[in-house]
Amino acid sequence: MDIEVFSDANVVAREAAKLIASEARDAVAARGKFVMAVSGGKTPWIMLRDLAQQNVPWNAIHVVQVDERIAPPGDPDRNLTHLRESLLAKAPLQPEQIHAMPMESCNLEGASARYGVTLEEIAGSPPILDLVHLGLGPDGHTASLVPGDPVLELQDVDVALTGTIYQGRRRMTLTYPIINRSRFVLWLVTGEEKSAMLPRLLAGDVSIPAGRVRANRIVVLADQAAASEVDKNSNVEVA
């Protein structure tokens, strides 16, 4: 796992956008398409607005969701609302290139299974995502893999409905199997409230949900506030 530390969240977002654009170009050249899974958060929305300005082969891009809250369409709690505002409205993407989790279904358990099928149609069986963007919560959660939730133990499904209400909402989330199969995991970790958890993530601490992510290639982009408790003797590149 590699980590780079930048001065603030805006620089983290900008560097992440450049990295994603490079990965997209390489994937399209090698395999004809690029499938990216996106999480929510303030820094990621900046990242996506920056990404919209990058040199990307947009006609070969597919964007899927890492997780989503059960909330009405257009609700500010929905990651999809911000994804559309930050990327779809600013990049030359067609609406069908963003694959939304089906949160309006009256049968959300069945909807999570259908989203798994959608991922197979886009990324193969089993689906292998080119890039998964993740964040890190102050409690060590990532995606909607939160402490104590039964979905942490799932090994045979790629998409699941959480068993608990977290921060007022139940959620749909990608699970460890599909995250860990991905070609590349990109973490964005910004803010002082993440500083206690970042060293545990870097150490692979399996007592926190984030520490159980084991992808083939992992890069962490953090700001100085989030990295304030990272051991200065560790392999950290400061930009």
VOBA-1610 file (N, C-alpha, C; in pm, whole numbers, padded with zeros to 5 digits, always signed):
BEGIN
Met+00086-00120+00000Met+00000+00000+00000Met+00088+00124+00000Asp+00066+00211-00098Asp+00143+00336-00109Asp+00058+00452-00058Ile+00124+00548+00006Ile+00053+00667+00052Ile+00129+00792+00010Glu+00054+00889-00036Glu+00108+01021-00066Glu+00029+01124+00013Val+00100+01220+00071Val+00037+01321+00156Val+00050+01458+00089Phe-00062+01531+00083Phe-00065+01662+00020Phe-00113+01766+00121Ser-00102+01891+00085Ser-00124+01998+00181Ser-00268+02006+00229Asp-00365+01986+00139Asp-00504+02000+00180Asp-00594+01917+00091Ala-00723+01916+00123Ala-00819+01830+00053Ala-00833+01867-00095Asn-00823+01994-00128Asn-00836+02035-00269Asn-00724+01977-00353Val-00603+01975-00298Val-00490+01917-00373Val-00508+01766-00384Val-00554+01702-00277Val-00582+01559-00282Val-00681+01529-00394Ala-00788+01606-00401Ala-00889+01584-00504Ala-00831+01602-00644Arg-00751+01705-00662Arg-00692+01731-00793Arg-00597+01618-00835Glu-00514+01572-00742Glu-00421+01464-00773Glu-00496+01334-00801Ala-00604+01311-00727Ala-00684+01191-00752Ala-00745+01194-00890Ala-00794+01308-00932Ala-00853+01320-01065Ala-00751+01290-01174Lys-00630+01340-01158Lys-00525+01313-01256Lys-00490+01165-01260Leu-00485+01103-01142Leu-00454+00960-01135Leu-00562+00877-01201Ile-00688+00909-01173Ile-00800+00834-01234Ile-00798+00850-01386Ala-00773+00971-01433Ala-00769+00994-01578Ala-00661+00908-01643Ser-00547+00899-01579Ser-00438+00816-01632Ser-00477+00669-01634Glu-00539+00623-01525Glu-00584+00484-01519Glu-00689+00456-01626Ala-00777+00551-01649Ala-00881+00533-01750Ala-00822+00520-01889Arg-00727+00605-01921Arg-00663+00598-02053Arg-00594+00463-02072Asp-00524+00417-01968Asp-00452+00290-01977Asp-00549+00173-01992Ala-00658+00176-01914Ala-00755+00065-01919Ala-00823+00058-02055Val-00861+00172-02108Val-00929+00174-02238Val-00834+00126-02348Ala-00709+00167-02338Ala-00610+00120-02436Ala-00590-00031-02427Ala-00593-00085-02305Ala-00566-00228-02285Ala-00688-00316-02303Arg-00806-00268-02258Arg-00923-00357-02252Arg-01048-00298-02318Gly-01041-00174-02364Gly-01152-00115-02437Gly-01253-00041-02353Lys-01241-00046-02221Lys-01331+00029-02133Lys-01269+00044-01995Phe-01332+00131-01917Phe-01286+00159-01782Phe-01408+00165-01692Val-01411+00078-01591Val-01523+00071-01499Val-01476+00118-01362Met-01534+00226-01316Met-01493+00291-01191Met-01608+00293-01093Ala-01582+00255-00968Ala-01681+00263-00861Ala-01647+00382-00772Val-01749+00463-00741Val-01727+00590-00671Val-01805+00592-00540Ser-01737+00637-00434Ser-01801+00660-00305Ser-01844+00807-00294Gly-01911+00840-00185Gly-01954+00977-00163Gly-01856+01056-00077Gly-01888+01184-00056Gly-01807+01269+00030Gly-01770+01400-00036Lys-01737+01499+00048Lys-01706+01633-00005Lys-01584+01633-00095Thr-01476+01570-00051Thr-01355+01568-00133Thr-01378+01492-00264Pro-01448+01377-00263Pro-01475+01310-00390Pro-01555+01393-00489Trp-01648+01475-00440Trp-01724+01557-00536Trp-01632+01659-00602Ile-01536+01712-00527Ile-01436+01800-00588Ile-01353+01722-00690Met-01314+01601-00652Met-01236+01514-00741Met-01310+01492-00873Leu-01440+01464-00865Leu-01515+01436-00988Leu-01530+01560-01075Arg-01544+01676-01013Arg-01550+01799-01093Arg-01417+01823-01163Asp-01307+01793-01095Asp-01175+01804-01159Asp-01159+01699-01269Leu-01208+01578-01242Leu-01197+01471-01341Leu-01270+01508-01470Ala-01381+01578-01458Ala-01458+01617-01577Ala-01377+01705-01672Gln-01271+01768-01621Gln-01188+01856-01703Gln-01065+01784-01760Gln-01047+01658-01724Gln-00929+01584-01766Gln-00947+01522-01905Asn-00834+01484-01963Asn-00835+01414-02092Asn-00867+01267-02066Val-00993+01232-02087Val-01043+01097-02057Val-01122+01048-02179Pro-01109+00920-02215Pro-01191+00864-02325Pro-01333+00836-02275Trp-01411+00940-02265Trp-01540+00934-02196Trp-01637+00833-02256Asn-01630+00810-02384Asn-01726+00718-02445Asn-01704+00574-02401Ala-01592+00544-02336Ala-01562+00408-02292Ala-01563+00395-02139Ile-01623+00492-02071Ile-01623+00495-01924Ile-01757+00447-01870His-01752+00366-01766His-01871+00328-01691His-01847+00362-01544Val-01944+00428-01483Val-01935+00468-01343Val-02043+00394-01265Val-02000+00323-01162Val-02094+00253-01074Val-02078+00308-00933Gln-02172+00272-00846Gln-02170+00324-00710Gln-02110+00223-00612Val-02028+00274-00522Val-01977+00191-00413Val-02087+00166-00311Asp-02164+00270-00280Asp-02272+00256-00182Asp-02372+00367-00201Glu-02489+00349-00139Glu-02595+00447-00151Glu-02688+00437-00032Arg-02745+00551+00007Arg-02841+00557+00116Arg-02984+00538+00063Ile-03069+00479+00146Ile-03211+00473+00114Ile-03269+00610+00142Ala-03300+00683+00036Ala-03354+00818+00044Ala-03424+00848-00088Pro-03514+00947-00091Pro-03587+00977-00214Pro-03495+01027-00326Pro-03537+01013-00451Pro-03459+01066-00563Pro-03432+01216-00546Gly-03308+01256-00573Gly-03270+01395-00562Gly-03239+01442-00422Asp-03257+01356-00323Asp-03228+01393-00184Asp-03079+01421-00169Pro-03040+01526-00095Pro-02898+01554-00076Pro-02822+01444-00002Asp-02894+01354+00065Asp-02829+01240+00128Asp-02786+01134+00027Arg-02842+01140-00093Arg-02810+01040-00194Arg-02677+01073-00262Asn-02587+00976-00266Asn-02462+00994-00340Asn-02489+01022-00487Leu-02593+00959-00542Leu-02624+00978-00683Leu-02654+01123-00716Thr-02719+01194-00625Thr-02750+01335-00648Thr-02622+01413-00676His-02521+01391-00594His-02394+01465-00608His-02312+01411-00725Leu-02323+01282-00752Leu-02253+01224-00865Leu-02302+01286-00996Arg-02432+01303-01006Arg-02487+01365-01126Arg-02445+01512-01137Glu-02447+01583-01023Glu-02413+01724-01024Glu-02264+01746-01051Ser-02180+01659-00998Ser-02035+01679-01004Ser-01972+01625-01131Leu-02029+01516-01187Leu-01966+01453-01303Leu-02056+01454-01426Leu-02177+01402-01414Leu-02263+01389-01530Leu-02294+01525-01593Ala-02314+01627-01509Ala-02348+01759-01561Ala-02229+01832-01621Lys-02106+01781-01596Lys-01987+01856-01637Lys-01899+01782-01736Ala-01913+01650-01746Ala-01832+01571-01838Ala-01917+01522-01955Pro-01856+01490-02068Pro-01932+01441-02183Pro-01970+01294-02168Leu-02043+01266-02061Leu-02095+01133-02033Leu-02243+01127-02070Gln-02288+01011-02113Gln-02430+00988-02133Gln-02490+00935-02002Pro-02616+00965-01973Pro-02676+00917-01848Pro-02664+00767-01828Glu-02670+00690-01937Glu-02664+00544-01922Glu-02524+00494-01886Gln-02426+00582-01889Gln-02291+00542-01847Gln-02273+00550-01695Ile-02368+00607-01626Ile-02368+00606-01479Ile-02475+00506-01435His-02433+00406-01363His-02520+00296-01325His-02556+00310-01177Ala-02676+00360-01155Ala-02719+00392-01019Ala-02769+00269-00945Met-02739+00262-00818Met-02800+00159-00735Met-02951+00182-00730Pro-03033+00076-00746Pro-03178+00091-00760Pro-03248+00109-00626Met-03236+00227-00568Met-03285+00251-00433Met-03434+00279-00426Glu-03500+00295-00542Glu-03644+00322-00541Glu-03727+00193-00543Ser-03660+00079-00547Ser-03731-00048-00554Ser-03810-00073-00425Cys-03924-00138-00438Cys-04001-00177-00320Cys-03945-00304-00256Asn-03852-00369-00327Asn-03785-00489-00276Asn-03635-00465-00284Leu-03578-00403-00182Leu-03438-00363-00189Leu-03343-00482-00181Glu-03382-00589-00115Glu-03298-00709-00115Glu-03284-00761-00258Gly-03397-00769-00329Gly-03392-00811-00468Gly-03317-00711-00556Ala-03329-00583-00522Ala-03261-00479-00600Ala-03110-00491-00587Ser-03062-00526-00470Ser-02917-00541-00453Ser-02866-00657-00538Ala-02945-00765-00546Ala-02906-00877-00632Ala-02906-00834-00779Arg-03004-00754-00818Arg-03009-00706-00958Arg-02890-00617-00989Tyr-02847-00538-00891Tyr-02729-00453-00916Tyr-02605-00539-00934Gly-02598-00650-00862Gly-02489-00744-00884Gly-02489-00797-01026Val-02607-00824-01081Val-02617-00868-01220Val-02573-00757-01315Thr-02612-00633-01285Thr-02569-00519-01367Thr-02417-00511-01371Leu-02353-00530-01257Leu-02207-00525-01253Leu-02146-00637-01337Glu-02208-00755-01337Glu-02158-00863-01421Glu-02169-00827-01569Glu-02278-00762-01605Glu-02297-00723-01745Glu-02193-00622-01789Ile-02151-00537-01697Ile-02054-00432-01729Ile-01911-00483-01720Ala-01882-00562-01615Ala-01743-00592-01578Ala-01710-00740-01572Gly-01794-00826-01629Gly-01762-00967-01636Gly-01816-01047-01519Ser-01801-01178-01527Ser-01851-01267-01422Ser-01737-01359-01376Pro-01690-01340-01252Pro-01733-01237-01157Pro-01683-01100-01201Pro-01754-00994-01164Pro-01713-00860-01209Pro-01580-00817-01148Ile-01494-00762-01233Ile-01366-00706-01188Ile-01366-00559-01224Leu-01372-00474-01124Leu-01374-00330-01145Leu-01232-00280-01167Asp-01218-00183-01257Asp-01084-00128-01283Asp-01034-00043-01168Leu-01125+00032-01107Leu-01085+00120-00996Leu-01202+00134-00900Val-01172+00121-00772Val-01271+00146-00668Val-01218+00260-00581His-01295+00367-00576His-01260+00479-00489His-01327+00459-00353Leu-01250+00470-00246Leu-01302+00452-00111Leu-01265+00570-00023Gly-01346+00591+00079Gly-01315+00686+00184Gly-01296+00611+00316Leu-01258+00685+00417Leu-01232+00628+00549Leu-01307+00709+00653Gly-01393+00643+00731Gly-01468+00712+00834Gly-01391+00722+00965Pro-01427+00816+01051Pro-01361+00829+01182Pro-01377+00704+01269Asp-01476+00619+01237Asp-01495+00494+01309Asp-01433+00375+01237Gly-01361+00402+01128Gly-01295+00296+01054Gly-01379+00232+00946His-01499+00287+00919His-01580+00227+00813His-01530+00272+00677Thr-01567+00195+00576Thr-01543+00234+00438Thr-01659+00181+00356Ala-01687+00245+00240Ala-01811+00217+00168Ala-01923+00229+00271Ser-02019+00135+00272Ser-02113+00127+00385Ser-02089-00003+00462Leu-01962-00037+00472Leu-01916-00148+00554Leu-01882-00089+00690Val-01978-00097+00781Val-01966-00026+00908Val-01945-00126+01022Pro-01884-00082+01130Pro-01857-00175+01240Pro-01982-00248+01288Gly-01967-00379+01299Gly-02074-00461+01356Gly-02184-00503+01261Asp-02182-00456+01135Asp-02289-00491+01043Asp-02268-00632+00987Pro-02376-00709+00971Pro-02362-00846+00918Pro-02299-00853+00779Val-02310-00748+00698Val-02255-00756+00562Val-02103-00770+00562Leu-02039-00739+00674Leu-01893-00754+00681Leu-01851-00899+00660Glu-01939-00992+00691Glu-01903-01134+00684Glu-01945-01201+00554Leu-02007-01129+00463Leu-02053-01190+00339Leu-01935-01222+00247Gln-01936-01343+00195Gln-01829-01386+00106Gln-01877-01429-00032Asp-02009-01437-00050Asp-02061-01495-00174Asp-02149-01401-00254Val-02158-01275-00214Val-02233-01176-00292Val-02150-01049-00303Asp-02170-00976-00412Asp-02092-00855-00438Asp-02163-00727-00395Val-02295-00734-00382Val-02375-00617-00344Val-02474-00662-00238Ala-02490-00582-00133Ala-02580-00623-00025Ala-02646-00501+00038Leu-02759-00526+00100Leu-02828-00426+00180Leu-02778-00440+00323Thr-02741-00328+00384Thr-02689-00336+00521Thr-02798-00383+00616Gly-02753-00447+00723Gly-02847-00499+00821Gly-02884-00400+00929Thr-02812-00289+00936Thr-02835-00191+01042Thr-02856-00052+00982Ile-02918+00034+01060Ile-02931+00175+01024Ile-02806+00247+01072Tyr-02741+00320+00982Tyr-02617+00389+01015Tyr-02633+00537+00983Gln-02610+00621+01083Gln-02627+00766+01067Gln-02763+00799+01005Gly-02865+00729+01055Gly-03002+00759+01018Gly-03053+00694+00892Arg-02969+00620+00820Arg-03012+00560+00693Arg-02963+00415+00683Arg-03048+00329+00627Arg-03001+00200+00583Arg-02942+00218+00444Arg-02852+00127+00403Arg-02777+00151+00281Arg-02762+00025+00196Met-02724+00045+00073Met-02680-00061-00017Met-02531-00041-00039Thr-02454-00149-00045Thr-02309-00133-00055Thr-02245-00247-00133Leu-02132-00215-00198Leu-02044-00321-00245Leu-01984-00390-00124Thr-01952-00517-00138Thr-01896-00596-00029Thr-01748-00623-00054Tyr-01684-00686+00044Tyr-01541-00714+00030Tyr-01504-00795-00094Pro-01582-00899-00130Pro-01537-00980-00245Pro-01511-00899-00371Ile-01604-00811-00410Ile-01583-00735-00534Ile-01479-00625-00515Ile-01475-00564-00397Ile-01372-00462-00372Ile-01234-00525-00380Asn-01219-00640-00319Asn-01086-00704-00314Asn-01045-00766-00446Arg-01140-00789-00537Arg-01106-00837-00672Arg-01063-00725-00765Ser-01087-00601-00727Ser-01065-00489-00818Ser-00917-00475-00853Arg-00895-00414-00967Arg-00757-00394-01011Arg-00684-00287-00931Phe-00760-00193-00877Phe-00697-00078-00812Phe-00795-00019-00712Val-00750+00000-00588Val-00828+00073-00488Val-00759+00206-00461Leu-00835+00313-00473Leu-00785+00447-00447Leu-00856+00504-00325Trp-00782+00524-00218Trp-00839+00585-00097Trp-00815+00735-00100Leu-00916+00812-00066Leu-00902+00955-00038Leu-00934+00974+00109Val-00836+01024+00184Val-00853+01039+00329Val-00814+01182+00366Thr-00913+01262+00402Thr-00887+01402+00434Thr-00959+01441+00563Gly-00898+01532+00637Gly-00958+01584+00759Gly-00898+01525+00886Glu-00883+01611+00986Glu-00821+01570+01112Glu-00897+01459+01181Glu-01030+01452+01160Glu-01110+01349+01227Glu-01075+01209+01179Lys-01000+01196+01069Lys-00959+01064+01018Lys-00820+01024+01069Ser-00754+01112+01143Ser-00612+01092+01173Ser-00585+00969+01260Ala-00678+00934+01349Ala-00656+00817+01434Ala-00671+00688+01355Met-00753+00689+01251Met-00781+00568+01175Met-00683+00543+01061Leu-00622+00648+01009Leu-00534+00628+00894Leu-00416+00535+00926Pro-00346+00550+01040Pro-00240+00453+01069Pro-00290+00310+01078Arg-00411+00291+01126Arg-00467+00157+01138Arg-00500+00099+01000Leu-00547+00184+00909Leu-00568+00141+00772Leu-00436+00097+00710Leu-00334+00179+00726Leu-00204+00149+00665Leu-00145+00020+00722Ala-00177-00009+00848Ala-00125-00130+00912Ala-00208-00254+00880Gly-00319-00237+00809Gly-00405-00350+00778Gly-00476-00405+00899Asp-00516-00316+00988Asp-00583-00355+01113Asp-00722-00409+01082Val-00740-00541+01095Val-00867-00603+01056Val-00976-00582+01160Ser-00945-00516+01270Ser-01050-00485+01368Ser-01135-00368+01324Ile-01095-00296+01219Ile-01179-00192+01160Ile-01218-00238+01020Pro-01338-00204+00975Pro-01381-00250+00842Pro-01284-00214+00730Ala-01231-00093+00732Ala-01141-00051+00625Ala-01016-00137+00617Gly-00971-00188+00730Gly-00850-00267+00734Gly-00861-00404+00670Arg-00982-00441+00630Arg-01003-00571+00567Arg-01003-00564+00415Val-00979-00446+00360Val-00968-00432+00215Val-00830-00483+00172Arg-00831-00574+00077Arg-00707-00637+00031Arg-00707-00644-00122Ala-00687-00535-00188Ala-00687-00535-00334Ala-00546-00557-00388Asn-00540-00585-00518Asn-00412-00611-00582Asn-00319-00489-00575Arg-00377-00371-00587Arg-00298-00246-00588Arg-00377-00142-00512Ile-00312-00078-00416Ile-00380+00020-00330Ile-00293+00145-00319Val-00355+00260-00338Val-00289+00388-00318Val-00377+00474-00227Val-00315+00537-00129Val-00383+00628-00038Val-00335+00769-00067Leu-00428+00860-00095Leu-00397+01002-00105Leu-00460+01070+00015Ala-00379+01136+00095Ala-00426+01197+00219Ala-00379+01341+00228Asp-00451+01420+00308Asp-00401+01554+00336Asp-00322+01551+00468Gln-00254+01660+00496Gln-00166+01664+00613Gln-00244+01649+00743Ala-00367+01698+00746Ala-00447+01686+00867Ala-00477+01539+00897Ala-00517+01465+00796Ala-00549+01323+00816Ala-00425+01241+00848Ala-00310+01283+00795Ala-00187+01206+00812Ala-00105+01248+00933Ser-00161+01330+01020Ser-00083+01387+01130Ser-00031+01282+01228Glu-00096+01165+01235Glu-00050+01062+01328Glu+00018+00944+01259Val+00044+00958+01130Val+00116+00854+01059Val+00263+00861+01100Asp+00321+00748+01127Asp+00461+00740+01169Asp+00550+00805+01065Lys+00624+00904+01108Lys+00712+00976+01015Lys+00822+00887+00959Asn+00848+00773+01023Asn+00950+00681+00973Asn+00895+00582+00871Ser+00762+00584+00852Ser+00703+00493+00754Ser+00725+00546+00614Asn+00691+00463+00515Asn+00715+00500+00375Asn+00607+00594+00325Val+00618+00720+00361Val+00519+00820+00324Val+00585+00924+00234Glu+00524+00946+00120Glu+00572+01049+00028Glu+00491+01175+00050Val+00557+01284+00085Val+00490+01410+00111Val+00512+01502-00009Ala+00402+01550-00066Ala+00411+01637-00184Ala+00374+01779-00145
//
